[in-house]
Amino acid sequence: MKVFRYLLLFPIIILAQVTAGAQNQQNKITDDAPFQIELPGIIIQSIPADYTILANTDRLPSLTDTVLNIQVNGKNMDVYFQDHKGSFSQTFNKKTNLEVKADGHTMSNPISPIPLWMSILPPLIAILFALVFREVFSALFTGLLVGTTIIAYYQGSHFFIAIFQGIFMMVDTYLIKALYDLDHLSIIVFSMMIGAMVNLITRNGGMKGVVNILSRYATTARSGQFVTWLMGILIFFDDYANTLVVGNTMRPMTDRLKVSR
């Protein structure tokens, strides 16, 4: 049984190595190429995106701290190069090639923008899964997987390979980068501390005491919702604390009064 599990993991590991190798190859400037066009991670139809030109220091040593007139799909624009790197903004409405002419050299990259209407699919599927299966974590995971799979598919991968790439992207691209953000870490730590405090108060019987006091004033569904609203007004020092504290405190009472969560 263990051998079978390892055999299942083997193609996934190989796929991860191939994906990482392809990404590294995309970001590497070859000796023959005068410059490389670095594409953004997500390209959406009718939405402007920034594209970066990485000049080869051996082929184009003059492209540093200078303004160069380039052609992007036949359109002239001035780009400022600093440390052999310049950027420009471009909008695409359909699948096409991005052709850049700079300093007498031409490079092109295929562009496959994501249709704008697909941006509604991840949250819509997550909401539908939550309503059907009544489970939040699997619904959120499914919504994230749909989003990352769409991104990987429109980056040029086949559909089934894009599914596996979407799983890896959830971890190595979005989860890790989100944890690098100080604001995100502050929210996570604060929410964990508030959750721990609520759990401690619940186990000590404090929640039950609050519910017993409020139950005197909440005898119907309408009065129960009013008391819940009032608690939300009183506990105002933080929005996350408001949700965690009021939700956990009022849930037993609203369930007894048959108020929808």
C-alpha positions in Angstrom: 0.0 0.0 0.0 2.9 2.4 0.8 4.6 1.5 -2.4 1.4 2.4 -4.3 1.3 5.8 -2.5 4.9 6.5 -3.5 4.1 5.6 -7.1 1.2 8.1 -7.1 3.6 10.8 -5.8 6.3 10.1 -8.4 4.6 11.7 -11.4 3.6 14.7 -9.3 7.2 15.2 -8.2 8.4 14.9 -11.8 5.7 17.3 -13.0 6.9 19.8 -10.3 10.5 19.6 -11.5 9.4 20.0 -15.2 7.3 23.0 -14.2 10.1 24.6 -12.3 12.6 24.0 -15.1 10.3 25.5 -17.6 9.8 28.6 -15.4 13.6 29.0 -15.0 14.1 28.6 -18.7 11.6 31.3 -19.4 13.3 33.7 -17.1 16.8 33.0 -18.4 18.3 35.2 -21.2 20.2 33.1 -23.7 23.5 34.3 -25.1 22.1 34.7 -28.6 19.0 36.7 -27.6 19.6 40.5 -27.5 16.8 40.9 -25.0 13.9 39.0 -23.5 10.3 40.0 -22.9 9.2 39.1 -19.3 5.5 38.5 -19.2 3.3 39.2 -16.2 1.9 36.2 -14.3 -1.7 37.0 -15.2 -2.8 38.6 -18.5 -6.6 39.5 -18.7 -8.5 40.6 -21.7 -9.0 44.4 -21.9 -7.0 45.0 -18.7 -3.6 46.8 -19.0 -0.6 44.9 -17.8 3.1 45.7 -17.4 5.7 43.9 -19.5 9.4 44.0 -18.8 12.3 44.0 -21.3 15.5 42.4 -20.0 18.4 43.4 -22.2 21.4 41.1 -22.7 24.4 43.0 -21.2 26.7 41.4 -23.8 24.6 42.0 -26.9 23.1 45.4 -25.8 25.6 47.1 -23.4 24.2 50.5 -24.2 20.8 49.9 -22.8 21.3 51.2 -19.3 20.1 54.6 -17.9 18.8 55.6 -21.2 15.4 56.3 -23.0 14.9 54.1 -26.1 12.1 54.4 -28.6 10.7 50.9 -29.2 7.9 49.4 -31.3 5.3 47.2 -29.7 3.1 45.5 -32.3 3.8 48.4 -34.7 3.2 51.2 -32.1 6.0 53.5 -31.1 6.6 54.2 -27.4 9.5 55.5 -25.3 10.9 53.2 -22.6 13.3 54.2 -19.9 16.0 51.5 -19.3 17.8 51.3 -16.0 20.3 48.5 -15.3 19.4 46.9 -18.7 15.7 46.7 -17.7 12.7 48.6 -19.0 9.0 48.2 -18.8 5.9 49.2 -20.8 2.1 48.8 -20.5 0.0 47.0 -23.1 -3.6 45.8 -23.4 -4.7 42.7 -25.3 -8.2 41.7 -26.3 -7.5 38.3 -27.9 -4.9 35.6 -28.4 -2.0 37.1 -30.4 1.8 37.6 -30.5 3.6 40.4 -28.7 6.2 41.7 -31.0 8.8 44.1 -29.7 11.4 45.9 -31.8 14.3 47.6 -29.9 17.6 48.8 -31.0 17.3 47.1 -34.4 16.3 43.7 -32.9 13.0 42.0 -32.8 11.6 39.5 -30.3 8.1 38.1 -30.0 6.1 36.1 -27.4 2.7 34.4 -27.7 0.0 36.1 -25.6 -3.1 34.3 -24.5 -5.2 36.6 -22.3 -7.7 35.2 -19.9 -11.3 36.2 -20.7 -12.6 38.8 -18.2 -15.8 36.8 -17.5 -13.7 33.9 -16.1 -12.8 36.0 -13.1 -16.3 35.3 -11.6 -15.8 31.5 -11.8 -13.6 30.9 -8.7 -15.8 32.8 -6.2 -19.0 31.5 -7.8 -17.8 27.9 -7.6 -16.6 28.4 -4.0 -20.0 29.8 -3.0 -21.9 27.0 -4.8 -19.8 24.3 -3.1 -20.3 25.9 0.3 -24.1 26.0 -0.2 -24.3 22.4 -1.6 -21.8 20.6 0.7 -22.1 23.0 3.7 -18.4 22.9 4.3 -16.2 26.0 3.9 -12.6 24.8 3.7 -13.2 22.4 0.8 -15.2 25.1 -1.0 -12.4 27.7 -0.6 -9.8 25.1 -1.8 -11.9 24.3 -4.9 -12.3 28.0 -5.7 -8.6 28.6 -5.4 -7.8 25.5 -7.5 -10.2 26.7 -10.3 -8.5 30.1 -10.3 -4.9 28.8 -10.4 -5.9 26.2 -13.0 -7.3 28.9 -15.3 -4.1 30.9 -14.9 -1.9 27.9 -15.7 -4.0 26.9 -18.7 -3.8 30.3 -20.3 -0.1 30.3 -19.7 0.2 27.5 -22.3 -0.3 24.3 -20.3 -2.6 21.5 -21.3 -5.8 21.3 -19.2 -4.9 18.2 -17.1 -1.3 19.4 -16.5 -2.7 22.8 -15.6 -4.7 21.2 -12.8 -1.5 19.9 -11.2 0.3 23.1 -11.8 -2.6 24.9 -10.1 -2.1 22.8 -7.0 1.6 23.7 -6.9 0.8 27.4 -7.6 -1.5 27.6 -4.6 1.5 26.8 -2.4 4.7 28.1 -3.9 3.2 31.2 -5.6 0.3 32.5 -3.6 0.5 30.9 -0.1 4.2 31.6 0.5 4.1 35.1 -1.1 1.0 35.9 1.1 2.9 34.8 4.2 5.8 37.1 3.2 3.5 40.1 3.6 3.7 41.7 7.0 0.1 42.9 7.0 -1.1 39.4 6.2 1.0 37.9 9.0 -0.4 40.5 11.4 -4.0 39.6 10.5 -3.3 35.8 10.8 -1.6 36.1 14.2 -4.2 38.5 15.6 -7.0 36.2 14.4 -5.3 33.2 16.0 -5.0 35.1 19.3 -8.6 36.2 19.2 -9.7 32.7 18.4 -7.7 31.3 21.3 -9.2 33.9 23.7 -12.7 33.0 22.5 -12.0 29.3 22.9 -10.6 29.9 26.4 -13.7 31.9 27.5 -16.0 29.2 26.0 -14.3 26.4 28.0 -14.4 28.5 31.2 -18.2 28.9 30.8 -18.1 32.6 30.0 -19.9 32.2 26.7 -22.6 30.3 28.4 -23.1 33.0 31.0 -23.3 35.7 28.4 -25.9 33.6 26.4 -27.9 33.0 29.6 -28.1 36.8 30.3 -29.0 37.7 26.7 -31.6 35.0 26.5 -33.8 37.0 28.9 -34.1 39.6 26.2 -34.1 37.4 23.1 -37.2 35.2 23.1 -38.1 35.4 19.4 -36.1 35.3 16.2 -36.5 39.0 15.7 -35.4 39.9 19.2 -32.5 37.4 18.8 -31.3 39.2 15.6 -31.6 42.5 17.3 -29.5 41.4 20.3 -26.9 40.0 17.8 -26.8 43.3 16.0 -26.4 45.2 19.3 -23.5 42.9 20.2 -21.9 43.7 16.9 -22.2 47.4 17.6 -20.7 47.1 21.1 -17.7 44.9 20.1 -16.2 47.4 17.6 -12.5 47.5 18.4 -11.6 45.3 15.4 -13.6 43.8 12.5 -12.0 40.3 12.8 -12.6 40.3 16.6 -16.2 41.3 15.9 -16.8 38.4 13.7 -15.1 35.8 15.9 -16.4 37.0 19.2 -20.0 37.8 18.3 -20.4 34.8 16.0 -19.2 32.3 18.6 -21.1 34.0 21.4 -24.5 34.3 19.7 -24.5 31.1 17.7 -26.1 28.9 20.5 -28.9 31.4 21.1 -29.6 32.0 17.4 -29.6 28.3 16.7 -32.1 27.8 19.5 -34.3 30.6 18.0 -33.9 29.0 14.5 -32.2 32.1 13.0 -30.2 31.3 9.8 -26.5 31.5 10.3 
